[in-house]
Amino acid sequence: MSFEGEQHKIEHNCSRKKFSAYISMLWPDQKLMYDFYDVMNSKNTINHLENLKKYVMKIRWKRLILIWDNASYHVSLMVRNYINAQKEDWLTIIHLPKKAPYLNPNERKVNQQIKSDVCANRFYEHTEDQKAIVSEYLDKRFGRWNNDILHDT
């Protein structure tokens, strides 16, 4: 309990270490493929694309159309070079307009729900515990269209 205008301090032994999730939604099934990384950067973006590619080749889809926002790691030179080097022509990327998160269904359907249902006002002793809970939440709520989850920690 605290007085109005005062913030109640909660003692905890947890670290402030963060992790990021690359989440791809298969449409219209709304099943997810996701990978966990310590940071979102060009290298990890390419790793996620490689995971998508493995799955696409495994189930013999001809093409994957990926709709992306304009995050710096999505439009970096390294990622553009990777995309341009794809000789199999399995990937088409469509960029959403800048500053238009309302056009990205992952923002509302997935990201905001994870933050409010799983992460907000909760402390986890280890990021691995939080990753497990996020994975369980995503699997129960949406289902998964691949079985491999990459943990980069």
C-alpha beads as a LAMMPS data file, in Angstrom:
LAMMPS data file: protein, C-alpha beads

153 atoms
152 bonds

1 atom types
1 bond types

-500.0 500.0 xlo xhi
-500.0 500.0 ylo yhi
-500.0 500.0 zlo zhi

Masses

1 110.0

Atoms # bond

1 1 1 0.000 0.000 0.000
2 1 1 1.256 3.484 -0.770
3 1 1 0.004 7.017 -0.553
4 1 1 -1.354 8.824 -3.582
5 1 1 1.483 10.212 -5.672
6 1 1 4.009 7.768 -4.210
7 1 1 5.190 4.708 -6.003
8 1 1 5.340 1.499 -4.013
9 1 1 8.744 -0.140 -4.284
10 1 1 8.769 -3.885 -4.836
11 1 1 11.888 -5.707 -3.712
12 1 1 13.099 -8.432 -6.040
13 1 1 16.250 -10.355 -6.913
14 1 1 15.624 -10.377 -10.645
15 1 1 17.847 -8.913 -13.304
16 1 1 16.738 -6.386 -15.872
17 1 1 18.006 -8.557 -18.687
18 1 1 15.756 -8.491 -21.740
19 1 1 15.160 -10.720 -24.696
20 1 1 13.432 -10.220 -28.008
21 1 1 11.174 -12.442 -30.040
22 1 1 10.925 -12.572 -33.814
23 1 1 7.360 -13.654 -34.484
24 1 1 6.034 -14.616 -37.920
25 1 1 2.320 -15.295 -38.301
26 1 1 1.042 -17.662 -40.972
27 1 1 -2.047 -16.150 -42.541
28 1 1 -4.993 -16.947 -42.502
29 1 1 -4.325 -19.795 -40.027
30 1 1 -2.811 -17.318 -37.532
31 1 1 -0.302 -19.887 -36.322
32 1 1 3.095 -18.591 -35.287
33 1 1 6.765 -19.257 -35.839
34 1 1 8.995 -17.501 -33.355
35 1 1 12.624 -17.319 -32.292
36 1 1 14.104 -15.739 -29.169
37 1 1 17.243 -13.589 -29.261
38 1 1 19.053 -11.281 -26.846
39 1 1 18.768 -8.377 -29.291
40 1 1 17.025 -7.569 -32.519
41 1 1 19.640 -6.852 -35.158
42 1 1 20.500 -7.665 -38.775
43 1 1 22.306 -10.906 -37.940
44 1 1 19.391 -12.275 -35.929
45 1 1 16.926 -11.109 -38.581
46 1 1 18.833 -13.177 -41.147
47 1 1 18.851 -16.144 -38.743
48 1 1 15.070 -15.898 -38.447
49 1 1 14.776 -15.703 -42.246
50 1 1 16.948 -18.821 -42.501
51 1 1 14.573 -20.618 -40.109
52 1 1 11.632 -19.513 -42.236
53 1 1 13.453 -20.729 -45.345
54 1 1 14.100 -24.176 -43.835
55 1 1 10.428 -24.550 -43.063
56 1 1 9.299 -23.290 -46.467
57 1 1 11.634 -25.737 -48.210
58 1 1 10.612 -28.580 -45.885
59 1 1 6.923 -28.303 -46.688
60 1 1 7.615 -27.427 -50.325
61 1 1 5.908 -24.092 -50.540
62 1 1 6.800 -22.203 -53.674
63 1 1 6.899 -18.769 -52.121
64 1 1 6.606 -16.967 -48.824
65 1 1 5.302 -13.402 -48.772
66 1 1 6.552 -11.635 -45.683
67 1 1 4.968 -8.347 -44.612
68 1 1 7.351 -6.284 -42.508
69 1 1 7.465 -2.976 -40.757
70 1 1 10.420 -0.662 -41.356
71 1 1 12.468 -1.544 -38.295
72 1 1 16.112 -0.646 -38.826
73 1 1 17.186 -4.301 -38.735
74 1 1 14.584 -5.166 -41.414
75 1 1 15.855 -2.583 -43.888
76 1 1 19.588 -2.740 -43.129
77 1 1 22.111 -3.244 -45.906
78 1 1 23.086 -6.668 -44.523
79 1 1 19.476 -7.908 -44.621
80 1 1 18.833 -6.394 -48.059
81 1 1 21.958 -8.127 -49.391
82 1 1 20.782 -11.427 -47.912
83 1 1 17.337 -11.052 -49.486
84 1 1 18.802 -10.093 -52.865
85 1 1 21.136 -13.108 -52.751
86 1 1 18.266 -15.598 -52.498
87 1 1 18.593 -17.491 -55.762
88 1 1 15.661 -19.818 -55.062
89 1 1 13.266 -16.873 -55.281
90 1 1 11.271 -18.253 -52.341
91 1 1 10.816 -14.950 -50.559
92 1 1 8.903 -11.772 -51.326
93 1 1 8.988 -8.929 -48.834
94 1 1 6.396 -6.177 -48.616
95 1 1 7.216 -3.260 -46.324
96 1 1 4.436 -1.532 -44.439
97 1 1 4.394 2.267 -44.466
98 1 1 6.528 3.953 -41.810
99 1 1 4.881 4.628 -38.454
100 1 1 1.836 2.499 -39.197
101 1 1 1.775 -0.223 -36.495
102 1 1 -2.021 -0.425 -36.825
103 1 1 -1.479 -2.160 -40.198
104 1 1 0.614 -4.906 -38.595
105 1 1 -1.673 -7.587 -37.114
106 1 1 1.208 -8.937 -34.998
107 1 1 1.314 -5.682 -33.049
108 1 1 -2.265 -5.989 -31.786
109 1 1 -2.878 -9.715 -31.867
110 1 1 0.450 -10.881 -30.491
111 1 1 2.855 -8.263 -29.130
112 1 1 0.359 -6.260 -27.068
113 1 1 -1.231 -9.436 -25.728
114 1 1 2.118 -10.884 -24.620
115 1 1 3.037 -7.654 -22.889
116 1 1 -0.270 -7.346 -21.026
117 1 1 -1.047 -11.026 -20.318
118 1 1 2.429 -12.421 -19.637
119 1 1 4.963 -9.675 -18.971
120 1 1 3.233 -6.712 -17.291
121 1 1 3.662 -6.449 -13.521
122 1 1 5.460 -9.773 -13.248
123 1 1 8.997 -10.590 -12.226
124 1 1 10.868 -13.624 -13.483
125 1 1 14.074 -14.719 -11.813
126 1 1 15.596 -15.854 -15.105
127 1 1 14.905 -14.913 -18.699
128 1 1 14.668 -18.623 -19.500
129 1 1 11.627 -18.843 -17.197
130 1 1 10.008 -15.943 -19.008
131 1 1 10.824 -17.442 -22.419
132 1 1 9.181 -20.708 -21.382
133 1 1 6.046 -18.892 -20.208
134 1 1 5.906 -16.771 -23.376
135 1 1 6.323 -19.932 -25.507
136 1 1 3.570 -21.718 -23.617
137 1 1 1.269 -18.702 -23.938
138 1 1 1.889 -18.361 -27.686
139 1 1 1.435 -22.087 -28.298
140 1 1 -1.849 -22.232 -26.378
141 1 1 -3.254 -19.030 -27.824
142 1 1 -2.149 -19.324 -31.466
143 1 1 -0.463 -22.647 -32.120
144 1 1 2.871 -23.055 -33.788
145 1 1 3.632 -23.855 -37.412
146 1 1 7.143 -25.070 -36.726
147 1 1 8.582 -27.140 -33.931
148 1 1 11.996 -25.520 -33.552
149 1 1 12.372 -22.458 -31.369
150 1 1 15.761 -20.792 -31.388
151 1 1 16.991 -19.565 -28.016
152 1 1 20.037 -17.331 -28.456
153 1 1 21.109 -17.024 -24.824

Bonds

1 1 1 2
2 1 2 3
3 1 3 4
4 1 4 5
5 1 5 6
6 1 6 7
7 1 7 8
8 1 8 9
9 1 9 10
10 1 10 11
11 1 11 12
12 1 12 13
13 1 13 14
14 1 14 15
15 1 15 16
16 1 16 17
17 1 17 18
18 1 18 19
19 1 19 20
20 1 20 21
21 1 21 22
22 1 22 23
23 1 23 24
24 1 24 25
25 1 25 26
26 1 26 27
27 1 27 28
28 1 28 29
29 1 29 30
30 1 30 31
31 1 31 32
32 1 32 33
33 1 33 34
34 1 34 35
35 1 35 36
36 1 36 37
37 1 37 38
38 1 38 39
39 1 39 40
40 1 40 41
41 1 41 42
42 1 42 43
43 1 43 44
44 1 44 45
45 1 45 46
46 1 46 47
47 1 47 48
48 1 48 49
49 1 49 50
50 1 50 51
51 1 51 52
52 1 52 53
53 1 53 54
54 1 54 55
55 1 55 56
56 1 56 57
57 1 57 58
58 1 58 59
59 1 59 60
60 1 60 61
61 1 61 62
62 1 62 63
63 1 63 64
64 1 64 65
65 1 65 66
66 1 66 67
67 1 67 68
68 1 68 69
69 1 69 70
70 1 70 71
71 1 71 72
72 1 72 73
73 1 73 74
74 1 74 75
75 1 75 76
76 1 76 77
77 1 77 78
78 1 78 79
79 1 79 80
80 1 80 81
81 1 81 82
82 1 82 83
83 1 83 84
84 1 84 85
85 1 85 86
86 1 86 87
87 1 87 88
88 1 88 89
89 1 89 90
90 1 90 91
91 1 91 92
92 1 92 93
93 1 93 94
94 1 94 95
95 1 95 96
96 1 96 97
97 1 97 98
98 1 98 99
99 1 99 100
100 1 100 101
101 1 101 102
102 1 102 103
103 1 103 104
104 1 104 105
105 1 105 106
106 1 106 107
107 1 107 108
108 1 108 109
109 1 109 110
110 1 110 111
111 1 111 112
112 1 112 113
113 1 113 114
114 1 114 115
115 1 115 116
116 1 116 117
117 1 117 118
118 1 118 119
119 1 119 120
120 1 120 121
121 1 121 122
122 1 122 123
123 1 123 124
124 1 124 125
125 1 125 126
126 1 126 127
127 1 127 128
128 1 128 129
129 1 129 130
130 1 130 131
131 1 131 132
132 1 132 133
133 1 133 134
134 1 134 135
135 1 135 136
136 1 136 137
137 1 137 138
138 1 138 139
139 1 139 140
140 1 140 141
141 1 141 142
142 1 142 143
143 1 143 144
144 1 144 145
145 1 145 146
146 1 146 147
147 1 147 148
148 1 148 149
149 1 149 150
150 1 150 151
151 1 151 152
152 1 152 153
